[in-house]
């Protein structure tokens, strides 16, 4: 009887301790949720909407903790973290591809050399930001076409580097209205921009009314490709580097994975990334090499400065075309 009572007491103590720990964990989780909402200025219309958002956030928090443990143990080259997208369902899912991959024309080097002053040799690192030729990171917000932002930024950088114009933030909405009627990823977008006379500065362009929204007569173009657009040689990361030396290059990648959408820093490499199903667009502005020899591409995203490394992601370079980064690069020229 005495042993039974002793066991009951021990069980009661253990249950109380576990209950207390659960209460503490729950309180800590509540506080973390509140801090995250404040940090990213999150508001929900109903209690049910917040409940769903928090469930997704909790799932993503678990992923962050599990992945970063691998990072701490040296089993992953990048870390992840909670960001403004963490209340969304960021598990892998099938999206409509941006491109239909097919053989591309071989890339030809520009007939006219760049006016920049750097050497054309492939150094261990290179970054157009160091020359002041890349626009600031933006959040694409309600404009759902990352390609439009990157096409506009590519034109701005190209013009500043090769035509000597002032670097300007150009209108992504103008690209959408005038050159992306079907939202397809193609070098033809740059030819379209050229044929339309270039792009206007951001906030000076105004969408037209009626069936055809293109209204590029509403503003004055400030930058344009010189000739149009072209494809960089597909699946060739050396060709991609040579193209980047001339001007930042637009690439389509597979960004559908939780690891990508919660990326926080380091060299991104995910074996589940596809080289064919490409659903997001980035601007490659350079490349680098870590102290331990990991090579990477420096890629500008359009999800704001709170995502990744101040809006950028470093994607593994010369690692079997990671996430399809070299599958179909396009560039103005």
Helices and strands as residue ranges (DSSP letters): H 2-39, H 47-72, E 78-80, E 126-127, G 128-131, H 146-162, H 172-179, H 188-195, E 199-200, G 216-218, E 221-223, E 229-231, H 237-246, E 249-253, H 258-261, E 263-268, E 280-289, E 295-300, E 312-316, G 322-324, E 330-332
